[in-house]
Amino acid sequence: MKGVILAGGLGTRLFPLTKITNKHLLPVYDRPMIYYPIEALVNAGIEDIMIVTGGRKSGDFLSLLGNGADFGLKHLNYTYQKGEGGIAEALGLCEHWAADDSVCVILGDNIIEHNIAKAVRDFREQAVGAKIMLKEVPDPERFGVAELHGEKVVGIVEKPKEPKTNLAVIGIYMYDNRVFDVIKTLEPSDRGELEITDVNNWYIHDGSMSYQVLDGWWTDAGTFDSLIKAGVLVSEGGANKMDG
């Protein structure tokens, strides 16, 4: 399995900080935001990693990360996304690099307390289909919400006014290699992007979607409030712990 970290976009919700740098290079407590998703993949045993970035400061990733030696890696891969075409479009840029392998995708501003090692192991055994990570949240109407029937995911609804569960779909996804063919069939949404929810619902309709509820805390860091929250959580208890 290969790992993909999506670290593009303009980060407009964090202006003016992101007028001079990519959002994913901002500090979260004692290290840059991009460190956390890299550590999450490495802790799960994934060492072949692609970083998808964009914007005027994309070259700063190479200056900061190099070939990944600080994480025990021999090599890091980079590719560039023009504009803001959506998460699915960004993932599609990795098709030739992924070859016939499956992928674990993490949004570059997602930070977790524990790790995804068990979920990755389970998905390797699953072999076919997809897996999403879910987390109970107090305000599910702000997120994509998973609808369950027993142990099966039967649908994902974006920002529902009346959520059927409080399980938000967080920015960690695992897909078999069919995902790249699925992406090619997508049409842009009303906001002009290829939506990852459409990819996930394809796998649900295919009957090959599984899920796991994440242990420990989770936050993104894409707004001023969540950036502060992430820093506090990390300072109080760390992130990517190996005991989760």
N, C-alpha and C positions, 0 to 999 in steps of 0.2 A: 504494500500500500504506500502511496505517495501522499505528501502533505501539501496543501495549498493555503496560503495566507493572503487574504484579500485586503490590501492596504492602499487602495486608490481613493478617488473622490476628492472633493474640494474642502470638505470639513467646514462648510459655511456656518454651521451652528456654533462653531468655536472661533469665529472672527472676533477680534483681529489677530488672535494668536496664530491662526492658520494662514494669514496673509504672507507670512515669511517662512513657513515650514509646513511639511505634511503633518496632518493630525497624529499619525501613528508614530511620529518621532518626538511627540511631547512627553514630558516626564510624568510617570505615575509612581509616586513616592520616590524610590531610589534608583529607578532605571527607566529607559525609554519604553513607551507603550508597546512597541513591536516586539520587545523581548518576551513578553508574556505568552503570546500565541506560539512563538518558536519553542519556548520551554515546554508548553503543553504538548506539542507534537513530539519533541524529543523524549519527554517522559513517558509517552505512549509507545516508544520504540520506532517512531517514524523519523528517518534521517535523510530522506530524499525530499527536499522541500523547495517549493516555488513561491516566491513573493510577487504578487501582482500589485504594481503601484501605478502612479500617474501624477500629473501635475508638473509644475515647474521645478519642484525640488526633489524629483524622484532619484536623482543621482546621489542624494545624501544618504540613501539606504546603503549604497555600496561603500561609501566612506565610513559609515557607522558599523556595518555588519561584516564587510569583506566576504570571505568564504565561510563564515560561521565558526571559526576556530574557538571563539569564546563559549560556544555551546557544545564543543566536542565534535563538530561536524567537519568533514573534509571538503564540503562544497555547498554553496547555496546558489539557487537559480533565481533569475529575475526576468520579468516581462512587464510590458508597459501597456496600460489601458488609456486610450484617448477618450477624453470627456467622461461623462457619467452615464454609461449605458446599462447599469444595473449589475447586481451580483452574478446573475446567470451569464451575462455577457463576459464578465471578467473571468469566470471559471472556464468559459469556452476557449479563451486564449491559451489554455494549458493543454489542449487536446493532443498536439503532436508530442509534447514532452511527456505526458502521462502514458502514451502508447497504449498498451492493452491492460494497464494496471488500474486498480481501484484508487479512489482518492478520499482523503479526509480534508474537509474544507473548514477553515476557521476565519471568521471576520476579525480583522486586525485590531479592533477595539474591544474584543471580548476578553474578560479576565475572570478566572475561576479559582475557587479556594483549593479544591483538590485536583484530580486529574481525570483523564478520559481513557486510561489504560485498559480498564475492563471493557468499556464500550468498543474500543478498537479490537480487542481480542474477540469479542462476541461477533463483531461484524465480519472479521476474517473467517470465522466459522460459518456465518450466514452465507457468505460467498456471493450471493446474487441479491440485487435489489439495493435498498437504501436504508439508512438509519438516521433519525434525528434525535437531538438532545432536547429535552423539555425541562422546564423549571416552574415550580409553583410561584406565582407572583400575586401581589395584592391588587394590581391594576391591569388585568389581562386585556382590557379594551384598548390598551396602547400597543399591543403586539399582534403578531400572527398567533392564533389560538388553535391548539389541536383538539379535535373532537374525537372521543374514544368510544368504542363499543367493545366492552370486555377488554381484552389485551390488544386489540387492533386499533390503529389509527384509521378513521373513516373519512377524515377531511381536515383541512386547515382553512380557517377563515381569517382574513386580515382585518384587524382592528374592529371586531364585532361590537355592536352597540349593546347586545345582550349575550355575553360569552357563555357557552355551554359548559366550559371548564375554566379553571384558573391556571392551566398549563400553557405557558408561553413557549413558542418555538425560539430557542436561542440560536446564536450564530455559529453553531457547530453541526456540520452535516457530513455524512459518509455515503458515497455512491459507487456502484459498479461502473464499468466503462461505458455502459449505455447512456450515461448522462450526457455525453457530448452529442449523441444523435438526438436526444430529447431537446437539448438547447437549440438545435438547428430548426426545430419545428415551432418554436415559440414566436408569438407576435408581441410587439411592444405594448405595454400597458398604457393607460391614460397619461401617465407621467413620462412616457417615452423610454421606459426601461424594460429589459428582459427580467422578469421576476422569478426569484428562486422559489417562491410559493407555488408557481405554476409547475416547476420541476418537481417539487415535493408531491403535489397533487397527482402528477402523472404516475409516480411510483405507487401512491396510494391506490389509484385506480387499477394499476397493474397487479395489486395484491402482494407486493414485495417490499412494503415499507415496515420497518420496525422502529421502536423508540426506546429510550432509556431516560428516566428522570435523574437529573444531575444532583449529586450530593453536595452539600456545602453551599456557600454563597456564590453568586454569579452577578456580574454587572458589566455593562458596556461602559465606554468612557467617551461618548460622542457629544455630550453636552457639558456645560460648565458644572452643573450639579452632579452629573454622574462621574465626571473627571475627579471632582473633589471626593466623592463617595469612594471611588476606586482607590484613591491614594490612602484614605483612612482605613479601608478594609485591609489593604496590603500591609500598612504600617502596624496594624493591630494583630494580624495573624498570618501574614505571608500569602503566597499564592502558589498554585501548582504543587501542592503537597503530595508526597508520594504515598501517604497512608490512606488516601481516599478511594 
